[in-house]
Amino acid sequence: MSITPLMPVYPRCGVRPVRGDNCHLIDEDGTRYLDFAAGIAVNLLGHSHPGLIGAIQEQAGTLMHVSNLYGSPQGEALAQRLVDATFADTVFFTNSGAEAVECAIKTARAYHQAGGNEERFELITFKNAFHGRTMATISASNQDKMHKGFNPLLPGFRYVEFDDLEGAKAAVGPNIAGFLVEPVQGEGGIRVASQAFMRGLRDLADEHDLMLVLDEVQCGVARTGTLYAHEQFGIEPDVMATAKGIGGGFPLGACLATEKAARGMTFGTHGSTYGGNPLAMAAGQAVMEEVANDAFLAAVREKGERLRSRLEQFIGNYPDLFEEVRGLGLMLGLKMKVEPRPFMQHLRDDHQLLTVAAGDHTLRLLPPLVIGDAEMDEFIEKLSAGAAAYRVPEPA
Ligand SMILES: *Cc1c(COP(=O)(O)O)cnc(C)c1O
């Protein structure tokens, strides 16, 4: 037998972390890495946050899981907290981002079907988007590499160029249910939508009674310096998927909706065995406790600006490697003039700095939101040493 016990769908690298220490990961051989990947925008409180650990430990010792057949004081409390802090009136808890997007897709379709408009089931989505790996969420993306081997895709998605309002407008027709969009594309390369695009989608949705569905799985939960990124565009969605950071490392996601948008989500229409269980709710509460306040959000914005200006200064020294710095808050990307993946590997293996490659020749920088001056200095040091020593590999 040659297949590995772990299904070989990930080309895993040689870093094998066994312990976390705030913004660092420690490998099984003892090597310390500075973690500017944070589990891909998940560990926003770092790796050993006492509040998060304590909340999970306490809940695990009290009540870990009960079925959604029973009343949920823990679920009600976190849902209320999210409702109070956002545009939403109601929340469905999931265990992952893809499930949160699935619920959002179902909510948008059900809105129209509950209104007697069965023909309105198509969502306009945007090129190079990433919405997850379930059948519906890969179908929502135009990326062939995620489709290969899994056809047929689910019908009901129409792809338009990201940030192209005219294209989105032209795609609106009698079968369209709404738009599904990341305000800041993560996997696609830290591409920030323009204000005009996001506001234009909101206007189109209002004009044609369409659902504006946001995927804030990566850009949400304080990452960009506001609790949710859309706040910086002066718009509110009808439906929104959140996950990644919201559990701080515990698997948790949620689909948030307005009362109007959720009109089709009635008894028996949707469910999840684990979704919203007490252990997950404890983790979500601990994260919200830390991040959902003005002081924390202002600090993310301040650190984001400082990191960005240091990066802008830094890339000036390497005009052959880097094109620009982009992003919002602590969701930053270095657009490169060379392949980002080998550079990411070089930073990791030779400088013990973890980052994430993304689409559009971009290196993603997604530090824990709790980074301090020391981590920022260490980051710039490692990145500078890495860039100075880097030799672009010959094309194979
Ligand atoms: C990661 C991600 C998802 C999928 O989340 P999973 O927890 O991996 O299912 C969906 N949308 C966006 C924007 C993401 O970054």
The ligand as a MOL file (V3000), in Angstrom:
LIG
                    3D

  0  0  0     0  0            999 V3000
M  V30 BEGIN CTAB
M  V30 COUNTS 15 15 0 0 0
M  V30 BEGIN ATOM
M  V30 1 C -11.1930 29.5470 4.1890 0
M  V30 2 C -12.3370 30.1500 3.4630 0
M  V30 3 C -13.5410 29.4540 3.2610 0
M  V30 4 C -13.7220 28.0170 3.6790 0
M  V30 5 O -13.5800 27.8140 5.0350 0
M  V30 6 P -13.3420 26.3170 5.6070 0
M  V30 7 O -13.3900 26.5000 7.0840 0
M  V30 8 O -12.0240 25.8700 5.0840 0
M  V30 9 O -14.4440 25.4790 5.0850 0
M  V30 10 C -14.5790 30.1110 2.6410 0
M  V30 11 N -14.4400 31.3810 2.2110 0
M  V30 12 C -13.3050 32.0800 2.3830 0
M  V30 13 C -13.2440 33.4970 1.9190 0
M  V30 14 C -12.2050 31.4920 2.9910 0
M  V30 15 O -11.0570 32.1660 3.1170 0
M  V30 END ATOM
M  V30 BEGIN BOND
M  V30 1 1 1 2
M  V30 2 1 2 3
M  V30 3 2 2 14
M  V30 4 1 3 4
M  V30 5 2 3 10
M  V30 6 1 4 5
M  V30 7 1 5 6
M  V30 8 2 6 7
M  V30 9 1 6 8
M  V30 10 1 6 9
M  V30 11 1 10 11
M  V30 12 2 11 12
M  V30 13 1 12 13
M  V30 14 1 12 14
M  V30 15 1 14 15
M  V30 END BOND
M  V30 END CTAB
M  END
